[in-house]
């Protein structure tokens, strides 16, 4: 039989058949396995696995397999028959695998329903909810990673629907990455299950794509002809960010189905029922061992993160079982709950040599997506993996660590990251590179998908960044062929551009030389020596300047990379780059620091650091792992005064500082260590004096001074709280907290209660005088642990940091009883520390994920988030209301509150309006907001607090808004085609004047007042008609006329001298209309032939220049001196669609909101040659509108409801940053971040510097 010709392959059904066929092929070829592997350029281990029947090729290495066939003499046509045999064997293997009752890290599929146990209650509840949604709608399913959401949806819900439990209704499961447009489903089912919806917030979707996906999904659910029920499954750690998307916010907020922990009885079913269904059994002794090691015998049940581990270890035990009973001995061979996944994974990598292991590690890094500290699995196209890595995919697939289909490869479950130490360490070691690599992959795909358009190539700055990143750690090996081509072509494009610049320079020089040649010849002899010397000096200076500019670009690239990780260093590097080369990019980065949260910092010795203050916020103590404590004192109102003053240093011999406390008066300091507690007198801060010592045989984990008394509470590593009257020699009093351990402590502000908490959710309250217990939550056996405590200044609220990645809260009753409140936060790791500010207005928490969150302590609303580069060890508030954080790398930071976001808007900001010199800024907020927002404004910009203009009963605002030219009247558009008018002459006391409804049939998209305030122009969304209102009686506005433009109108602007309006339209035109007689509008001109649809128009204050922004990003400047005869003066633009435009008071600068995350500023002092000035991106979301306020401020509003304020004077920005920077970037930090770039920190030499 000739296998080479493909004959006989129809009988190949099993791995054994396949191996026999391959061996016959090899024997016929006369080659050895090694020779075939060498000829095909495929790993010997891979080829050997195929020939032995150990492995079957996966779709990931189809190309490699075809090369092996070619090495054996198989033609391309016959290779197709071989591949058909491969797929037949794989399907048969999958069918046999389906007979295995345990799924390992894989989710249960629809066909696995008979093995799926433990979630019967959730399946019934989900079916009931879907059954009730007969008219369509969105139903949310939320659960932690590992809780079993995918299995519940497939083996639970979909299997039951397939069985007919919902009658004839049909259902289909999709994921966003696999089907990017849910409306492409054909035929359309009755129920769409969107699994892994968190992919929408991953690198595969930008904000616009996510919004379109959700809008399309919502459209399916509201389709009157065939409304669909959408069941959306979301990982719990994406819950908070998903709430910002209006499409799913209601479903998430209104009773989502939560996939929670499994109790003991259900865990027993998960363990035993699948084996029993398969005709086997689990030894009762093994059941008890598993329950004990899982720690499920508590009211909190099995942690969701542990469920995949249980499933994996059960599969591994099943595969090792020698009889029909799964025994403890079989289980022990797997490595146990904690080690089974690692055991499986290391068994695969253990067969690799150094080179193959490196290939596997690079593949693993490509399979994850990082969002800050959060790790999610990534769906990777097989085309991205490459031929070499595809061979590794085989082994990982056989071990069920990755999953492969015809198009994609992905890790089987996120728990692989947390349970395989090598993988977790790999990610930590390459975290920054992974983020950059993901971005590069996206850019390269975009370039390839647009036909390799040169416009998609990297900018010169980004190219420099990637060249810097690729110069270390063998990172070029991480790139696939497409990414390498993309970088090479980007570099070549920059070389071509540089050559063109040099050619132009040579031509100019040649022309100049030709004109002056006679003069040059006349004086050449006399000046030859001087000229030669001058040229040498000039060339040397040019080379130095070129190197400095190149270095500045590298510095700027690092500044951008650090912006969301270490804002203080990011801001300093931005200034350093700007001081060397004040380029467009550097200027943009410097200006962005004025609208960002960047702290003042103090750099101490390396290692974990914590800081505490006295009650007045006057004395700050910062403790280090070196055992030293720095002491600062400050009575000023300068928020950066601590960082400006040198500290007093207290050195101890007790080892690392484990805990720290300052008493209310700032006169006593307590330091906890592994050997006890020491108390110091701070009467002379520069000479602290030890006054008491408490030796301990356990670590002092936490310390608190009792207000109004010479007593300390000490939380220890043991299950006790100690009360120590440190001014007397008596031994401390013990308060037992059974089972707790790792105890943390706090007092109520009146000193009447002492609180302790620790492991296993242990929590207790005692009377601080008698020591009598008042309240207790006993040890529950879980791994949940409280890490820090603080009580609000009024003594009514207790907040705790915890290993549950949340801030748990309770009300504190007068009798000491605690009543639970809703927890705050969705950290990606432990909430390590908590603190209330001195007024009780704010509550802050730091996390091991390096972030710090601040909430309104009364409402629980998030106020701001501060990023960081390392675990936050402590949080505290100083006397100015600033937040002080200390981290695990030895740095303490002061952050100003309430943060960079201007308060007020609660939904998308669509319009911002300010009349130069006027007293207010008005924000038009979308339909999901509380209303429009009005801020007072002065010469320095916006001045909170804001006032909200709330719509009348039954009215919703559309987001359109306008201010009369004297800033006394505000107009707010409605979703029903009307407008409400407000008296805003006093921004702090607005009053509703009048309203008119249904002037136009659709949502109001734009509003504009005539200069005299007598009329208001109103445009609607998605229709060509505009309406004119008469405002003679503001209490009763009335419509007097309508007119239509060609295309759809967007924004409009009136001239100051006459009732003439310029209307931007989608027909690539700006139409000019005369409304002198508002009852009879007359078109008097049009600017046509624009490069794309016109979105925005703006007029300079003297009406001389009209600016037009179009959908392709072009900004056209037009001579509008004669409104009927406009002519183009010049053009500039942005790198994306322009949404809005506004001039400054002098007409010298123009700002535009854009469709990405930037507000662009152009210098238009000469409108014939406008130049980009800056692109401000600190807002981090689409900029719908932006306006200048005062002489140097700019305010922009975004699609997410964010409003921020910048200064547009770079020199002021530099001065502001340098005055607040605190410790400047150290030589070591510089060398780590910028190898090969000379150390050149920003600001002047007088600025404080950190220790080197």
N, C-alpha and C positions, 0 to 999 in steps of 0.2 A: 504494500500500500504506500503511495507517495504522499507523505504529509506535506511536502513542500508545495505541491500543487493544490493543496487545500482539500484533496479528496479524503474522505473518511472523517472529516471534522464534524459532520452532522451528528455523529454518535458521541461526541464529547459533551458530558453533562456534569461531571464532578471534577474536583481538584485532581484526583488520582488519574482520571481520563486525560485531563489537560497535561499533567506531568508526563504521562506515557507518550502522548503525542509529541511533546517538545523533545523528549529523549530520543524518540525515533527520528525526529528532524535533525538533531545534533549528530546522531550516528550516521545518518545519510550524508551529512555535510563533511564528515571526517575531521571536524575541529573539536578541540577541547573546550570546556566551559570557559576557561580563562582566556583562550584565544578569541572566542566569540565576544566575551565582555570587552576585551581590549579593542577588537575591531569595531564594536558598536559604540565604544566610549561610554559604557554603563558600568556602574559599580559591580565588582565581582560578587559581592554578597547578594545584591539584588538579583542578578542573573541566576546565581546558584539557587536562590529561593524559588524562582520560577521553575527551574528544571527539576527541583526536588519535590515540588508540589506544596512547599511550605507557604508560599504566597501566590496570589493571582494578581496580575497587573491591574491597577486602578486607572480610571480616566485621566488622572494626573500625569501618568507616565506612558500614555499611548504612544507618544513619539519615540520614547526609549525602547519600547517593546518592538515597534516596527523596525528600528535600527537593528535589533537583535535578529529579527526575522530576515532582514536583508543580509546580515552577516552569514546566515545559514543558507543563503541562496534563494529565498522566497521572493517572488516578484511582487510589485505593488498591488496588482489586482488580487493575487492570492492572499495577500496580507489582510484584505478586507474580510475574507472568510475566517481567518484566524481571530481577528478582533471580534467578529460575531460570536465565535466560540467562547472568547474571554467573557463577554457580557452574559452569555448564557450560563456559564459557570458561576459568575458573580451572583446572578439572580437566584440560582439554586442554593448557593452558600447563604444568601440572605434569608431564604426560606427556612433553611435548617437553623440559622441563628434565631429566627423568630420562634422556634420551638423551645428556645431557652427561656425559662420563666423570669429571669432577672435581666434588666437592660443595662446595668452598669451606669456609666455617666450619660448614656443616651437617653433622650426622652422616649416615653411610650408613644407608639403610633396608634392610628385607628385600629389596625389589625392586631394590636397587642392588648385589646380591652380585657381579654380573659385573664391576663396576668396582672391587671391594674387594680390594686386594692388600697384602701385607706382613705380615699377621697370620695366615697359614695355620697356623703352629706353635701359636699360642695357641688358635686355633679348634679344632684337633685335640685339644689338651690339655683344653680345656673340655668338648668332647663326651665324651671318655673319662671325665672326672670325673662328669659328669651320668649317663652310662650306668651307672656303678657304684652310684649312689645309688638302688637299686631300691625301698628301703623309705622313701623320703623323707629330707629333711634340708636343711640350709642350706649353700650354697657361696658363698664370698665372692670377689669380683673387685675388686681394688684397683689404682688407678693414679692418677698425677698428672692434674690438669686438662690436657686436650689430648692425653692419651695415646691416646685412641680407644676408650674403654670402650664407649660407646654404639654405635659402629660395629661393634665386635667382637661385641657381643650381638645386634645386629639383622642386619647383613649377613653375619656369621659364624655364630654359634650358631643363631639363629632360622631363617635361610635354609637351613641344613643340616638342621634338624629338619623344616622344611616340605618339603624335598626327600626326606625319608624316611630319613635317616641314623640315626634312633633308632626305626625301625619305625613303629608306629602312635601313638607317644606324641605328645601335643599340647602346645603351649606358647603363652604369651601374654606380651607385654611391658607393664608398667605403670610408672607413677611415683607416688610417694606423693601429690603434689599433685593429680594427676588422678583417682586412685582412693584415697580416704582410708580405705576399709575393704576389705582384700584378700579378705575372706570374701564380698564381694558378687559375685565372679566367677561367672558362670553362663552356660554350663556350666563346671564346674570343670576346668581343664586339668591335665595331668600335671606340667607345669613352669611355674613363674611366674618371670619375669625382672623383678626390681625394679631398674629403672635409676634413676640419680640419687638414691640413697638418702640422700645428704647433705641433701636437702630436709627430712628428718625433724628436722634440727638447725637449720633455718631458722625465720623468723618465722611460717611457716604452721602450725607445730606447737608446742604447749607440751609440757612434760615428760610430763604425763599422757597427752596425745594420742599422743605418740611411743611411750610404753610400751604403750598399747593397740594401736597399729598393729603393733608388733613381736610382742606376745603373740598377736594374731590370726594373724599370719604363721606364727609357731611352731606355732600350733594346726593350721594347714593341713598342715604338714610331719609332724605326729605323729598325724594322723587315721588310725585303724586301718583304716577302710573305704576311704579313698582318699588315702594319703599323697602329698603334693606335694613336688617338689624346688623349693626357692626359690634362685634365683641372684641374689645381692644385689651390685650394683655400687656402689662407694663411692669418692669422691674421696680421695686419699691424705692430704690435709691435715685430713680428718675422722677419720682412723684412730684417733688417741689417744682422742678423746672418745667414739667409737663403742665402744671397748673397755670403757667403763663400763656399757654396756647388756648384761646377761647373755645376752639372747636371741641376740645376734650375736657376743658376745665369743669363744666357742669357735671359730666358723667363721673369725673374723679372726685368732685366735692360732694356729690349727692349719693352716698351709700354705695361705693363700689364693692364688688365681691372681693373680700380679702382672703387670700390663700395663706393661712397662718400655720403655726406649729401643729404637729400631730401629737395627740395625747398617747398615753402608754398603750391603751387598748388598740388604737389604730396602728401604732408602730408594730405591735404584735402581728396584726394582720398583714402588714407590709412584709414582715419577715417570713411568716409561715404559709400564708394563703397561696402564693405563686407555686411553691414547691408541692403543696397538696394538690393543686390543680394539675400539675404535671405528673402526679402519681408518686411523689416522693414525700419526704418529711424532713423537718428541721429538729434536731435533737433539742428537747426542752432545756438541757443544760446550756446549749449554745444560745438559745433565746435569752436566757437570764444573763449570760456573759455580755451579749450585745446590749441589752437594756442597761446594764450597769455601766458599761464603757461609754455608752451614748449619753448617760445622765438624764434619762427621760422621766424618772420617777419623781416628778414634781408637777405643780399646777401649770408650769409654763411649757411642758411638753418638749418635743424634739425640735431643736433649732433648725430652721430651714436650710442653713448652710451645711448641716451635717447629713441631710437626706441623700444627696448624691453620693456621699462617701459610703453610707449604708448600702445603697444600691450597688455600688462598685464592689464592695467587699463581699456582698452576697453572690454576685456574679463570679468573682474570683474563687469563692468557696465552692460554688456549684461546679466550676470547671475542674477543681482539684478533688472533689468528692469521689471516693473509690466505691461507695455503695449508694443505695437510694436514700440514705440518711446523711444529712449535712451535719458534721460533728465539730466539736471544739478543736480537735486536732487538725481537721481540714482548714478551719478558720485561722489557726495560728500560722499556718504555712503562708498565708497571704500577706502577713505583715500587720494585720489588725486594722481597726478602723482608721487609726492615725497614719498608718504607713502603707496601706494597700495601694493607693494610687501612685505614691512614690516608688513602691516596689515594682509595679508594672512599668512605669515610665523608665526607671533606671535600668530595668532589664533590657529595654530596647536600646538605649544609648550605650549600655555596656558592651554591645557587640560592635560598636563603631571604633574606628581609629580616630586620631586627632582631627584629620581633615573632615571626615564624615560627621563627626560631632559638631564641628564648627558650622557645617552646612545645616544640620538639624537645628542648631541654636538660632541661626539666621532665619530659618523658616518659622520657628516658633515666634520670634519677634514680629514677623510679618503678619501673624495670625491674631494679633491683639491690637486694640485701639485704646488710646489713653485720653481721658478727659480729666486733666488735673491728676489727682491720685486715683481716680476711678478707672478700673480696667474692664473692658468689655471685649467679647470675642468679635472677630472681624470675618466677614464673608469675603473670601479672597478668590477672584477669578483664577482658574487654572492657568490661563495665559500669563498671569503675573508671577507664578511660582518659578518657572524656569525648569529646564530639563534636569539639572543636577539635583535640585531640591525635590523634584517630583518623585525621585527614587526613594527618598526618605519618607515621603507621604505613605508609601506602601506599608512600611513597618509600623508607623504610628496608627494607620488605619486598622491594621490587623490587631493592634493592641487596644482598639476602640478609644484611642486618645484623640484622634481627629476623625472627621466625617467627610466623605468625598462623594460627589455625584458628577454628572456629566459636565457641569459648568464650574462648580465652586468647591473649595476646601475650607473647613473651619474647625476650630477645636470643639470637641464634643460638649464641653460645659465649662463655664467660667471657674468652677471650683478647681479645675486643673491648675489654675494659677496659684491658688491659696494652699493647695495640698501637696504640691510638688515644689519643694524648696528650691531646687535648681532653677525652675521656671521663674519663680518669684524673684530670686536673686538676679537672674538674667535681666528681667524687666527693670529692677531698681538700678542696675549698673548701666543700663542704656536708655533710661527714661527720656532724657532730653533728645537723644538721637532718634528714638522711635517717633516722637512728635514731629520732628523735622522731616523724617523719612516719609511719614504719612502725607504730609503736605506736598513733598516732592512727587510722590506717586500720583496724587490728584492732579498736579500741574502737568505731569507727563501724559496722563490719560487724556486730559483736556486738550493738550497739543495734538495728540494722535487722532482724537475724535473729530477735530476741526480740519483734518487734512494737513496737519503739521503746519498750521498757519504761523508765520513768523511773529504775528502779534501776540501769540500765546507763549512766547519764549520768556525766560526769566529776565528780570531787570538786572542791570549790572551789579546793583547792591546785593540782590538775592544770590546771584552767581558767586559773588565774593564770599557770602556767608557759607554757601554749600562747599565751596572749595576749602574754606577754613575747617568746616566740620569733617570733611572727608580726608583731611590730612593726618588724622590720628586714628589709632585703634583698628586699622584694617577695614574701615567702613566702606571702602569702595567695593569690597566683596559682597556687601549687603545689597548692592544695586543689581537690578535685572537689566536685560539688554535695552529695553525701552527707556528706562531711567538714565542709563549711561548715554544713549544717543541724545536724549533731551538735554542733558548737561553739556555734552560736547557741542551740540548745535547752538545752545545759548551762548557758550563761550566764543564760538566762531562768529556769531552775530555781533558780539561786542567788539571782537577784533576787526570785523569788517567796518563797523561804525567808527572805530578809532582810526583805521586807515583812511576812511573818507574824510574825517576831520583833518588829518594830517595833509591829505591831498589838497583840500580847500585852503589850508594855511599856506601850503607851498605855492599855490596859484596866486593867492593874494600877495605873497612875498615877491613872487616873480614879477607881477604887474608893478608893484611899488619899485622894485629894482630897475625895471625897464625905464620907468619915468625919470629915475634919478641917476642913470648909469654915468652920464657925463660928469656929473658932480662928484660921484664916487671915484672915478678915474683921476680927477684932478687932485683929490686930497689923499688918495690911497697910499702913496709913498710915505707921507708924513704921519699917517695915523695907523699904519699896519700893525706895529707892535702893540699899541694901545688897544686896537680892535681885537687882536688875538687874545689879549689878556682879558678883555671884557667878555668875549664869547665864552671863555673857559669858566669865568665866574658865573655868567648867566646860565650856562648849561648845568653847572653844579647846583645853582639855586633852583633851577627847574626840576632837577632830579630830587632834591630834598623836598620841594613842594609836592611833587607827584607822590613821593613815598608817604608824606604826611596826609595827603588827601586819601590815599588808599587805606592807610591805617584808620583814618576817621570813619571810613565806610564800614570797616570791620567792627570798630567800636560801636557804631550805630546799629549794626545788625545784632550785636549782642544785647544792646539796650532793648531792642524790640523783643528779643527772645525772653528777656527777663521781666517784661512789663507785667505779666500776670502771675509771676512767681516771686520776684523780689523787687517791688516798685521803687524802693529807695536806691538800690544800685542801678536799676534801669534809668531812673531820672538823672543820676549823676553821670552815667555814661553818655546819655543824650547831650548833656551840657558839655562834656569833654569833647564829643564829636563836633558840636556846633562851634565851640571856641577854636577848633582847628580848621574847620571847613563849614562856614554858615550856608550850607546848601539847602535846597528845598526840603529834602528828607530830614535833615538835621533840625531845621527850623520847625518843621511839623512836630517832630518828637519833643522838642523843648516846649513848645506851646501846649502840647498834650499833657505835660506834667501839671499844668495849672488847672486841669479839669479831672485829675486823677487823684486817687488816695495814695499819697506817698508820705511816709513817716519820717520823723526825726529819729536817728538811730544812735545807739551807744554800743560799741563793740568791745566785749570783754574777752576773757579767756575761753578757749574752745570747750565745747561740751554742754550738757543740759544746764539750763539757766532758769531761775525763777525770781520774781520780783514781788514785793509787797509794799504797801504804804500805810501810814497812820490814818486815822479817821478824817483828819483835815486835808489829807493829800499833800502834806508839807514835807514829810520825810520819806524818801524812797530807799529801800534796801534791795540790792541785787545780789543773789547768791549763785556761786558757780560750783561746778564739779571739782574744781581745783581745791575747794575748801575755803576760798576767800569770799568776802562779802564787801561790795562797794556801797558806800553810804552817801546820799545826796540830800541836800536841804535847800528849799526854795520857797520864798514868800511872794514872788512876783506873779503877775498874770500872764507872763510869756509862756506859751505852750511848749517852747523848746528850751526853756531855761535849764532843765536838768542836764540836757546834753551839752550845754555850753560851759557848765561849771565842772572843774575837776573833782573827782570824788575823794572821800576819805576811804582808805582801804583797810579792812580788818582781816587779818590772816589767822586762820585757826589750824590746829594740828589734828582735827578730828576726822579728816577725810572729806569726801564730797558732801556738799550741803544737800540734805534730803528734804528739809522743810524749813520754813522761814515765817516769822511773824513780827510785826511791830505793834505795840500797844496803841490805844486810841489817842493818847497824848503825844506820842512820838518820843517817849522818854525811855522805853525799854525795847530791846531787840532779843528775840529768841531764835536760836539756830539749832535745828535738829539734824542728827547724824546717825550713822549706823551703830554708834556706841552710847548715845544719850542726847541730852538737851543742855545747852548753855545759854544763860541769860546775861545780857550786857546792859549797862547804864549808858544812855546816849546824851547825858546832860552836856557833855562836850563832844560834839559829833566827830571831831577830828581825833579824839582820844577816847574811844569806847572802852569801858571798864567792865570786866567780867565780875558779876555779883553773885551768881549761883550756878551750880552744876547738878544735873540729875543723871547719874550713870544708869544705863539700861543694858540688858542683855538681848535686846531686840531693836530694830530700826524705828526711829521716830518719824513715821510717815507723814504726819500732819500736826500742826501746832496752831492753837488759837488762844489769844489773851481774853480773859473775861472782862467785859466792860465794867469799869468802876471797882475793880478788885484786883489784888495782887495774886492772881491765880492763872495757871495755864491748864488748858486741856491738851493732852497729847494722844494722838491716834498712833497705834503701833502696828507692826507687822503681825502681831499676835491678835487674839480675839478680845482685846481689852482697850478701854479708854482710861487714861490716867488723869486725875485732877490733882494738880501740884501747886500748893501755896509756896511759891518759890522764895518768899522772904523769911520763911521759917524753916528749921531743919527737919521738919516732920516728913515722913515718907508719904508718897502720893496715895490718894484714894483710888481704888480700882472700881471701874464700872464695866461689868462683863457684857460682852456682845457675842453670845455663843455662835460658833461656826463662822464668824465674820472673817477676821484676818484682814490685813491691809486696810486698817481703819482710818477714816478721815473724820475731822471734827469741826464744829463751829458753835458759837454762842448766839443766842438772840441778842439784838442790840441793847436791850435793857439788862442783860446779864442774868436774867431769871431762868433761862433754860440752856442746857448743853445738849448738843445733837451729835450723834455718831452714826456712821454708815460704813459698809464694806462689801465683802464678797457675798454672792448669792442673794442680792437685793436686801441684805440685812440693813435695818434702819431703826434707830431708837431715839427717844427724847427722855431726858431726865430733868428733875428739878435741880437747878444749879446750887441751891443751898443745902437741901437735905440729901440729895443724890437719889431720891425716890424715882423709880421708873414711871413715866407718864404715858408712853406710847411705844409700841415695838412692832416691827415686821420681822418675823423670824427668818433664818437662813433657809433658802428653798432648794439648795443643791445645784443651782445653775451656775454658769460661768459669768453671769451678769454681775458687774461690780461697779460700785460708786467710787469715783475718783476725786471728787472735790465737792465742797458744800459752801453755800453762802446764803445768808438771810437778808431780805430786803430791809432798808433802813427803818421802815415802820413796823418791822417784825411780823408781818402777816404772810409772807411768802418765802418758802424754801426752794432753792434751785440746786440741782446736782449735776455734775458731769458724770458720764458713765461709759462703760465699754459697749453699751447699746447704741452708740453713735448718736445720742440724743441728750437733750437737757430735760431731765424729769423735774416736775414741779409739784408742790403741794401748798395748800393754804395752812397756816399755823394758827390753831385756835388758842384762845386764852387759857384753856386747860391743858395745852400741850399736844392736843390731838391733831393729827395731820389728815388732810383730805386731798386726794389726788386731783391734779389739774392736767390738761392736755400737754403732752411733752412738746418741746420745740426742737427744730433742727433736723436736717437730714445730712449729717456729716458722712464722709466716706470712710471715716475711721473713728476711734474713740474720741469722745468729748472730754478732754483732759482737765479743763479748768473752767470755773464760772465766777462771775462777779457782778453785783449791782453797782450802779453809780451812786454818788452821795445823795442825790435827790430821789432815787427810786424810779427815775424816768426810763433808764436804759438797763438792759441785762445783756452781758457779753459772755461768750463761751469760746474757748480755744480748742483746737482739735489736733490729733495726731496726723490728720491729713494736711496740716500746715495752714489751714484757714482759720479765721476768726469771724464769728457772726455776732451781730448786734441786733437786738430786738427792742421794740417798745415794750417795756416790762408790763404795762397795763393791758395792752391789747394783744400782745403776742405777735404783732406784725414785724416782719424783718425790716430793719432800717438800712443796714449796709453790710457788706462782707469785705474783709481785708485779707488779701492773699499773703503767703509767706513761703520761704524756701525750706523750712524745717518744722518739726513738731512744736506746737505751741505748749510751753510748759506752765505758763501762768498768765492770767489777765487781771488787771486792776485799773481803777480810775483815779486820776490825780485831781488836784484842786481846781484846775482849769476846765475839768470835764473831759479832758483827753483820755484816751484809752492807752494803757501801757501793757505791752505784751513782751514776754521773754521766750526764747525758743531753745531748741536742742542744739544749736550751733554756737551759743555764746553771745547772741545779739539781743538787745532790748530795744524796743521801738515805741515811739509815741505817735498815736494816730489821732487826728482831729475829728471830732464828731460834729454834725451827723453824717459825715462822709461827703463824697463828691456829687451825689445826686440831689438836685433841688426837690424838695418835698412838694406834694400836691397831686399830680396826675395819678390815676388808678387804672389807666388803660392807654392805648396807643395815642400819641400826640400827633395830630395830623397838620395843625397849623400853629405858627407862632407869630404874633403881631406886636410891633412896637413902633410908635411914632417918635422919631428922634427928638429928644428933649422932653418927651412926655413922661408922666409919672408912673407908668405901668407897662407890664408885659402880659399879654393874654395868650393862653394856650387853648386851642380847640382840641378836646379830647373825644375819642371815639365812643360808640354806643355803649360799650361795656363799662365805661367809667362813671364816676359819681357826678360829673359835670365839668364844665370849662373851669380853668384855673387862672387866677389873676394874682400876679406878684407886684408889689411896689418896685419901682426902679429909680435909680439915681445916677449920678455921674460915674459911680464905681460899678454899675451893673445892677443885676437883680438883687433884691434885698428881702429874703424871707422874713416873716412867714407869709404863706399864700392864703388866698380866700377862694372858696369854691363857689361857682355860680351853678346852682342845681336847677335842672329843668323842672317845669311845672308838672302837675299831675298828668300821667298818661303820655308824657312827652319824652322822647329820647333825642339826645344831641348827636349829630352826624360827625362832628369833628371840624366842620367849617366854621371859621370865626373871622371877625373884622373889628377894627377900632376906627371910630371917626377921627378926622384929622386933628381935632383938638383933644383927643383921648378921653372925651367925656362920655361917649356912648359906645357900648359893645353890642355887636350883633352875633348871635349864635345860631347856626343852621340846625335843622331838625331832620330826622329820618323820614318824615312825612311831607317833605316839600315846603316846610315853613321856616319861620325865623322868630326868635325871641330877642327883645331889646332890653338892655340893662343900662342904668345910670352907674358909671364907674369913675365919676369925677373924683371920688374919694376911694382909692383902691381897697381900703380896709372896710368900707361900708357900702358895698354895691347894693343896688335896689332894682328890682324888676320893673320895667316901664310898660311894656306891652308886647303883644305877639300877634302873628298872623299864621294861619295854617294852610297847607295845600295850595301854595302859590304855584308850585309846579308839581307834577304827579310823582316825581321820584325824589330820592334822597338828595339833599342839598350838598353840592360838592364845592362851591366857591362863593365868597361874598366880597363886595368891595363898596366902600362909601365914596360918593363924590366929594370933592374938596370942601364944598360948602355944607356938607352934611345933610342936604335936603333930600337926597335920593340914595337908594341902596340897590346895587345890582346883585342878582342872585342867579347862579348857574346850577344845573342839576347834573347828577352823575348819569352817564350813559344815554344822554339825549341832547340834541343840538340847541334846544331852546333856552333862552335866558329871560328873566323877568326883571322889571324895574319897579321898585316900590317908592311911593311918596311918603316921606317921613315928617311932613308938616306937623302931624300929631303923633308923637312917639308912643302914646298910649294906644293908638289905633292906626298902625301903618296900613296902607292900602296899595294894591297892585294897580299900576296905571298902563303898563304895556308889556309886550313880549316881543322878542325878535330871535331869529335863528342864525347860527353861523354854519359854515361848511365844515363838516366833521363834528367832533365833540369838543366842547369848551373845557379848558382846565382852569388855570388861574388868570385873573384880570387885574389891571392896574389903571387907575385914573390919573390924569394929569392934574397939576396943581392950579393951572391958570384957567382951565375951561372944563366943562363936563364932557370931556372926551376920554374914552376908555380904549385900552389895547387889550384884546382877548386872545390868549394862546389857544390854538386848536390842534386837534389830532391830524389835521390835513396838512401838516408841515407848513403852517402859516400863522401869522398874527394879524387878526382883523382889527381895524380901527373904526369905532362907532362914535357918532356925535349924539349926546343925550341932552343937548341944550334944551330941547323940548322933550321932556321925559316920556310924553305920551306918543311921540313919533320918532323913535331912534332912526338915525340915518347912517348908513355905512359910508365912510369917507376915504377909505384906503385899506391896503393890505400889503403885508410883507410876505411874499411867497417864495417857494423854492428852498426852504430850509432843508437841512440834511435829513431830518426825521420829524416825527410829530412833536409839536411844541407843548411842553409841560408847564413852563414857568415864564413869567415876565416880570421885570422890575424897571423902574424909572429912577434916574438920578434926581437929586433934590431940585435941580434947576430945569428938569424936563428935557435936558439936552441929549441924554444918552439913554436908549432903551436896550436892556439886556434880555436875551431870549435863551432859555435852556431847552434842549431837545432830548429825545429818548436815546439818542446815540452817544450822549455825553458832551455834545458840542455846546459851547456858549458863544452866541453871536452878539456883537455890540453894534448898535445901529444909531445913526444920526437921526434923532427924533425932533429936531428943531421945528420942522414942518411936519406935523403928524400925518398929513396926507401924502407926503413925498419922502418916505424913509429910505435910507441907503446904508448898506453895510459898511462899517468902519474897520472891523477886525474880528478875528475869531480866536478862541482858546477853548478850554474844556477840561473835563475830568475823565477818569478811566472807566466811568460807568454812567448810567442814566442820571440825568439831573432832574430833581423833583421840584426844587424851589430856588428862588433868587432874591437877594436883597442888597441894596447899596448901603454903605456907611454914610454918615451925615455929610461928609465932604465929597462924596462921590469918587473917592480915590481907591476904595476897595469894594469888592463884590463877593458875597458869600452864597454858596449853593448847597442845599441838601442833596444827597445822592442815594442811589439804591443799594449801595453796600453799607459800610459802616463809617462813612466819612462826611464831614462838612468841608468843602473845598473853598479856599479863599484865593481870589485873583487880584493882582495889582492892575488897576485900570486907569491909572493916572494919565496914561496915553492910550486912549481907546483904540487907536490903530494898531498898537502892538501890546495887547494885554499879556500878562505873564502870570503863571501859577505862583502863588505865594506860599501856601501851605495846604496840607490835607490833614484835618484833625479827626482822629479815629478813636479817641478815648471813650466815646459813648458806647462802642461795642455793639451797635445795632443799626439798622437802616435809619438814615436821617431824613425825616419827612420835611422838616423846615428848620431854618436857622436865620437869626437876625442879629445885627449889631445893636448893642445897648451902651450908650455913653461913648466916651472917646476911645476906650481900649478893650471893651468887653464884647464877647459874642456868646449867644445862647442858642443851643440846638436841642430839638426834641426828636425822640425816636419812636420806632414802631412798637417797642416794648413798653412804652410809657416813661422812659427815662428822659430827664432833662438835665443838661449840664451846662456849666458856664466856663469859658476860657478867657484869658487875657490874650490879646493878639499882638502884644509888644514883646518880642523875644528878649530884649535886654532886661525888661522888668521881670520876665519869667526866670531868667538866669539869676538875677539878684534875689528874687524870692526863694528860689530853690537853695541857693548857697547859704542864705541866712537861716534856713530851716533844716539843712541836711544833717547836722550833727557830725558824726564820724564820717570822714571821706573814705572812699574806696582804698583799701590797703594794698600794699605792693603784692602781698600773697594773693588776695582776691583778683587783682589785675592779672597776675601771671596765670592763675587758673583759668580765667575767663578769656584772656587775650594773649595767648602764647605768641611770642615773636613781635609783639607791639610794645614799644618803649613806654614805660610807666609815666603817665602824664595825667594826674588827677585833675578834676575841675576845680573851679573857684580859686580864690587867692590863697597865698601861703599862710595867711592868718587864721584860716578856718581850722576848726579842731580836727585832729587826725586820730585815727584809731591806732592802738598798739600794733606793731608789725610782727 
